[in-house]
Amino acid sequence: MTAWKNKLKVDPTDWLLEPENSPVRYWSLVDILERASDDPEVLAAKAGIPSYPPVANLLATQKPVHPESDEGYWGSPDFYLPRTSTGTFWVLTVLGDLGLTAENQLINRACNFMFAHQRENGVFCRRRRVSGQGWVWEEGDVPCTQARTLRFLIQFGYGEDERVRKGINWLFSSQREDGMWFCRGERGNGCLRATLDALRVAALDPQLASQPVIAQAARAVCDLLMAPRMSRYHVGEAWGTWTKLKYSYFGFSLLSALDTLARLDFTPEEPKIAAAVEYLISRQGPDGTWTLDERWSNPPIDFGQPNQPNKWLTLDALRAVKRLYREN
């Protein structure tokens, strides 16, 4: 048994490899067992992701802008659709984690829809129809939305696209002096959610991951791990708490933070990370699984019910522990 598995109560990998859930099986083969991309089992699991019923059902609800358009969206032409998780932005945030790429025609169409909402300065911004003016750009730029959009575009295969690079340049030019991000200017504490979202972009991009500005932002998030009163950082309990396990990561999360910091070379030698990992492992059940505490209202995909063992959380917990206790 590799050293990191000694940290677990029980190894649940066999449960994650069950064929019924092809996205979890795919990522377990790649990230936990470290199978090569051309391994026959990896290829078979990846090929099964679009036909995995929850994914297939979601893809089938994509709407065209018009019948001959190469763009597609979910919900309505407003990509963000606040106070709902069924708009295009939220759907792609979820699908980006599952292993789909722009080789899939429906994903490609959705990405074209998102690029149509990018301004010259690189910002992805909502547009609204105003009487007498037609479609107008919304005022204000939101770093968390920008970061999440860039993240799923990178996941879908657009990491080297000049439009994505322009968006990345804008995002990191908007970083505050304290290393965090905030959509309301310089005063007050930064936004934990936006800062973690920006770091999750950097963790996927080798050109960014080694930059001093990323180290500064990562230090800010690390110092907040397991801290109380996160409402000081522009997040309330609706967006999560450190001790609540909730999927998908629309808000901030202990798991997404640990995974991101591990990808940026943080280790349990950091006291804050050690405490966070101790809590995470304390939540593992005697059968080796992690249980969902809460689910989002009306999620794009049903990721499971509260108080039940959850494959998505269990996969991410294993990823985080494995990366944090990687052998040099």
C-alpha positions as CSV (number, residue, x, y, z in Angstrom):
1,M,0.0,0.0,0.0
2,T,1.3,3.4,-0.9
3,A,2.1,5.8,2.0
4,W,-0.9,8.1,1.4
5,K,-3.4,5.2,1.8
6,N,-2.1,4.6,5.3
7,K,-3.9,7.9,6.2
8,L,-7.3,6.3,5.3
9,K,-9.5,4.2,7.5
10,V,-10.4,2.0,4.6
11,D,-9.5,2.2,0.9
12,P,-12.7,2.7,-1.1
13,T,-11.1,2.7,-4.6
14,D,-12.9,-0.5,-5.7
15,W,-16.2,1.2,-5.0
16,L,-15.2,4.1,-7.2
17,L,-14.3,1.8,-10.0
18,E,-17.7,0.3,-10.4
19,P,-18.8,0.7,-14.1
20,E,-22.2,2.4,-13.5
21,N,-20.7,5.8,-12.9
22,S,-18.4,6.3,-15.9
23,P,-17.0,9.8,-14.9
24,V,-16.0,8.7,-11.4
25,R,-14.6,5.5,-12.8
26,Y,-12.6,7.5,-15.4
27,W,-11.1,9.9,-12.9
28,S,-10.4,7.1,-10.4
29,L,-8.4,5.2,-13.1
30,V,-6.5,8.4,-14.0
31,D,-6.0,10.2,-10.7
32,I,-6.0,7.4,-8.1
33,L,-4.6,4.4,-10.0
34,E,-2.5,6.6,-12.4
35,R,-3.4,4.7,-15.5
36,A,-2.1,6.0,-18.8
37,S,-4.4,8.1,-21.1
38,D,-4.2,5.3,-23.7
39,D,-5.1,2.5,-21.3
40,P,-8.0,0.5,-22.7
41,E,-10.0,0.8,-19.5
42,V,-9.4,4.6,-19.4
43,L,-10.4,5.0,-23.0
44,A,-13.6,3.0,-22.4
45,A,-14.6,4.9,-19.3
46,K,-14.0,8.3,-21.0
47,A,-16.0,7.2,-24.0
48,G,-18.9,6.3,-21.7
49,I,-19.1,9.8,-20.0
50,P,-21.4,11.4,-22.6
51,S,-23.8,8.5,-22.4
52,Y,-23.8,8.3,-18.6
53,P,-27.5,8.9,-18.0
54,P,-27.3,12.1,-15.9
55,V,-24.8,13.6,-18.4
56,A,-26.8,12.5,-21.4
57,N,-30.0,13.9,-20.0
58,L,-28.4,17.2,-19.3
59,L,-26.7,17.5,-22.7
60,A,-30.1,16.7,-24.4
61,T,-31.6,19.8,-22.8
62,Q,-29.2,22.2,-24.6
63,K,-31.0,24.8,-26.6
64,P,-29.8,26.5,-29.9
65,V,-29.6,30.2,-30.2
66,H,-31.3,29.6,-33.5
67,P,-31.7,26.5,-35.6
68,E,-28.6,27.0,-37.7
69,S,-26.3,28.5,-35.0
70,D,-23.1,26.9,-33.8
71,E,-23.9,28.2,-30.3
72,G,-25.9,26.4,-27.6
73,Y,-27.1,27.3,-24.1
74,W,-29.1,26.0,-21.2
75,G,-32.1,27.7,-19.6
76,S,-32.1,31.1,-21.4
77,P,-29.7,33.3,-23.4
78,D,-28.6,34.9,-20.1
79,F,-25.6,32.6,-19.5
80,Y,-25.5,33.3,-15.7
81,L,-29.1,33.1,-14.6
82,P,-28.6,34.2,-10.9
83,R,-30.3,32.3,-8.1
84,T,-30.5,29.1,-10.2
85,S,-28.1,26.4,-11.1
86,T,-29.6,25.6,-14.5
87,G,-28.1,28.4,-16.6
88,T,-25.2,27.7,-19.0
89,F,-22.5,29.0,-16.7
90,W,-23.5,26.7,-13.9
91,V,-24.1,23.7,-16.2
92,L,-20.6,24.1,-17.7
93,T,-19.1,24.6,-14.3
94,V,-20.3,21.1,-13.5
95,L,-19.6,19.4,-16.8
96,G,-16.0,20.7,-16.8
97,D,-15.2,18.4,-13.9
98,L,-16.5,15.3,-15.5
99,G,-14.0,14.7,-18.3
100,L,-15.9,16.0,-21.3
101,T,-14.0,18.1,-23.9
102,A,-14.8,20.4,-26.8
103,E,-14.4,17.4,-29.1
104,N,-18.0,16.8,-28.1
105,Q,-20.2,18.9,-30.4
106,L,-22.5,20.0,-27.7
107,I,-19.7,21.2,-25.5
108,N,-18.1,23.0,-28.4
109,R,-21.4,24.8,-29.1
110,A,-21.7,25.8,-25.5
111,C,-18.2,27.2,-25.4
112,N,-18.9,29.2,-28.6
113,F,-21.9,30.6,-26.7
114,M,-19.6,31.6,-23.8
115,F,-17.0,33.2,-26.1
116,A,-19.8,35.3,-27.6
117,H,-20.1,36.9,-24.2
118,Q,-16.4,38.0,-24.0
119,R,-15.5,41.6,-24.3
120,E,-12.4,43.1,-25.9
121,N,-10.6,43.3,-22.6
122,G,-11.0,39.6,-22.0
123,V,-13.9,39.8,-19.5
124,F,-16.8,37.4,-19.8
125,C,-19.8,39.6,-19.2
126,R,-23.6,39.3,-19.2
127,R,-25.6,41.1,-21.9
128,R,-29.2,42.1,-21.5
129,R,-31.9,43.3,-23.9
130,V,-32.9,46.8,-23.1
131,S,-35.9,48.5,-24.8
132,G,-34.8,50.9,-27.5
133,Q,-31.1,49.8,-27.1
134,G,-31.1,46.2,-28.1
135,W,-28.5,44.0,-26.4
136,V,-26.2,45.9,-24.0
137,W,-23.3,44.8,-21.9
138,E,-23.9,44.7,-18.2
139,E,-21.8,47.1,-16.1
140,G,-19.3,45.6,-13.7
141,D,-16.8,42.7,-13.9
142,V,-17.0,39.8,-11.5
143,P,-13.7,37.9,-10.8
144,C,-15.4,34.7,-9.5
145,T,-17.5,34.4,-12.6
146,Q,-14.5,35.1,-14.8
147,A,-12.4,32.5,-13.0
148,R,-15.0,29.8,-13.2
149,T,-15.5,30.4,-16.9
150,L,-11.8,30.3,-17.6
151,R,-11.5,27.1,-15.5
152,F,-14.1,25.1,-17.5
153,L,-12.8,26.4,-20.8
154,I,-9.3,25.1,-19.9
155,Q,-10.9,21.8,-18.8
156,F,-12.6,21.6,-22.2
157,G,-9.4,22.0,-24.0
158,Y,-9.1,25.8,-24.7
159,G,-6.1,26.5,-22.4
160,E,-3.9,27.8,-25.2
161,D,-6.7,29.7,-27.0
162,E,-5.8,33.4,-27.2
163,R,-9.2,34.3,-25.9
164,V,-8.6,32.3,-22.8
165,R,-5.1,33.8,-22.4
166,K,-6.7,37.3,-22.7
167,G,-9.2,36.4,-20.0
168,I,-6.5,35.1,-17.7
169,N,-4.5,38.3,-18.1
170,W,-7.5,40.4,-17.1
171,L,-8.2,38.2,-14.1
172,F,-4.7,38.4,-12.7
173,S,-4.5,42.1,-13.4
174,S,-7.5,42.6,-11.1
175,Q,-5.8,40.9,-8.1
176,R,-5.7,43.1,-5.0
177,E,-2.5,44.0,-3.1
178,D,-3.4,41.5,-0.3
179,G,-3.4,38.7,-2.9
180,M,-7.2,38.2,-2.9
181,W,-9.9,39.2,-5.3
182,F,-13.1,41.1,-4.7
183,C,-15.9,42.4,-6.9
184,R,-16.5,45.6,-4.9
185,G,-13.1,47.3,-4.9
186,E,-10.2,47.5,-2.6
187,R,-11.9,48.2,0.8
188,G,-12.7,45.4,3.2
189,N,-11.7,41.8,3.2
190,G,-11.3,40.0,-0.1
191,C,-13.7,37.4,-1.3
192,L,-12.7,33.8,-0.4
193,R,-14.8,32.3,-3.1
194,A,-13.3,34.5,-5.9
195,T,-9.8,33.9,-4.6
196,L,-10.2,30.2,-4.5
197,D,-11.8,30.2,-7.9
198,A,-8.8,32.1,-9.3
199,L,-6.4,29.6,-7.7
200,R,-8.3,26.7,-9.2
201,V,-7.5,28.2,-12.6
202,A,-3.9,28.6,-11.8
203,A,-3.7,25.0,-10.6
204,L,-4.6,23.9,-14.1
205,D,-2.2,26.2,-15.9
206,P,1.6,25.6,-15.5
207,Q,2.3,29.1,-16.8
208,L,0.5,30.5,-13.8
209,A,1.1,28.1,-11.0
210,S,4.7,29.1,-10.4
211,Q,4.0,32.9,-10.4
212,P,4.6,34.9,-7.1
213,V,1.1,36.3,-7.3
214,I,-0.3,32.8,-7.1
215,A,1.8,32.0,-4.1
216,Q,0.5,35.1,-2.4
217,A,-3.1,34.2,-3.1
218,A,-2.6,30.6,-2.0
219,R,-1.1,31.8,1.2
220,A,-4.2,33.9,1.9
221,V,-6.5,30.9,1.3
222,C,-4.3,28.6,3.4
223,D,-4.4,31.0,6.3
224,L,-8.2,30.9,6.3
225,L,-8.6,27.1,6.3
226,M,-10.9,26.0,9.0
227,A,-11.2,29.6,10.3
228,P,-14.6,30.8,11.7
229,R,-16.8,33.6,10.6
230,M,-16.1,33.3,6.8
231,S,-18.9,35.8,6.2
232,R,-16.2,38.4,6.7
233,Y,-14.8,37.2,3.3
234,H,-17.9,37.8,1.2
235,V,-19.3,34.3,1.7
236,G,-22.2,33.2,3.8
237,E,-23.4,29.8,4.8
238,A,-25.4,29.6,1.6
239,W,-22.1,29.2,-0.1
240,G,-20.8,26.6,2.3
241,T,-18.7,26.3,5.5
242,W,-15.4,24.6,6.0
243,T,-17.0,21.7,7.9
244,K,-19.9,21.0,5.5
245,L,-19.4,18.6,2.6
246,K,-21.4,19.8,-0.3
247,Y,-21.1,19.0,-4.0
248,S,-20.7,20.6,-6.6
249,Y,-18.3,23.3,-5.6
250,F,-20.5,26.3,-6.5
251,G,-19.3,27.9,-3.3
252,F,-16.1,27.5,-1.4
253,S,-15.2,24.1,0.0
254,L,-12.7,22.4,2.2
255,L,-12.2,19.7,-0.5
256,S,-11.7,22.1,-3.4
257,A,-9.3,24.2,-1.3
258,L,-7.2,21.2,-0.2
259,D,-7.1,19.9,-3.7
260,T,-6.0,23.3,-5.1
261,L,-3.4,24.0,-2.5
262,A,-2.0,20.5,-3.0
263,R,-1.7,21.1,-6.7
264,L,0.2,24.3,-5.8
265,D,2.7,22.2,-3.7
266,F,1.4,22.9,-0.3
267,T,1.8,20.0,2.2
268,P,0.5,19.0,5.6
269,E,3.7,20.5,7.1
270,E,1.5,23.7,7.0
271,P,-0.4,23.6,10.3
272,K,-3.6,24.9,8.7
273,I,-3.5,22.1,6.1
274,A,-2.7,19.5,8.7
275,A,-5.8,20.5,10.7
276,A,-8.0,20.5,7.6
277,V,-6.8,17.1,6.5
278,E,-7.3,15.7,10.0
279,Y,-10.9,16.9,9.9
280,L,-11.4,15.5,6.4
281,I,-10.2,12.1,7.4
282,S,-12.3,12.2,10.5
283,R,-15.3,12.4,8.2
284,Q,-14.5,9.2,6.4
285,G,-17.0,6.4,7.3
286,P,-16.0,2.9,8.4
287,D,-16.7,1.7,4.9
288,G,-14.1,4.2,3.5
289,T,-16.7,6.5,1.9
290,W,-17.5,10.2,2.5
291,T,-21.1,11.3,3.0
292,L,-22.8,14.3,1.5
293,D,-24.1,16.8,4.1
294,E,-26.1,19.0,1.8
295,R,-27.2,19.2,-1.9
296,W,-27.8,22.3,-4.0
297,S,-31.3,23.2,-4.8
298,N,-32.2,22.2,-8.4
299,P,-28.6,21.2,-9.4
300,P,-27.8,20.6,-13.1
301,I,-27.0,16.9,-12.2
302,D,-28.2,14.9,-9.3
303,F,-24.9,14.2,-7.5
304,G,-26.6,12.2,-4.7
305,Q,-28.7,12.7,-1.6
306,P,-27.6,14.0,1.9
307,N,-26.6,11.5,4.5
308,Q,-25.7,8.9,1.9
309,P,-22.2,7.7,0.8
310,N,-21.2,9.9,-2.1
311,K,-18.8,8.8,-4.9
312,W,-18.0,12.3,-6.0
313,L,-17.0,13.5,-2.6
314,T,-15.1,10.2,-1.9
315,L,-13.1,10.6,-5.2
316,D,-12.2,14.2,-4.4
317,A,-11.2,13.3,-0.8
318,L,-8.9,10.6,-2.1
319,R,-7.4,13.0,-4.7
320,A,-6.7,15.6,-2.0
321,V,-5.1,13.1,0.4
322,K,-3.1,11.5,-2.3
323,R,-1.7,14.8,-3.6
324,L,-1.0,16.1,-0.1
325,Y,0.9,13.0,0.9
326,R,2.6,12.3,-2.4
327,E,5.9,10.6,-2.2
328,N,8.8,12.7,-3.5
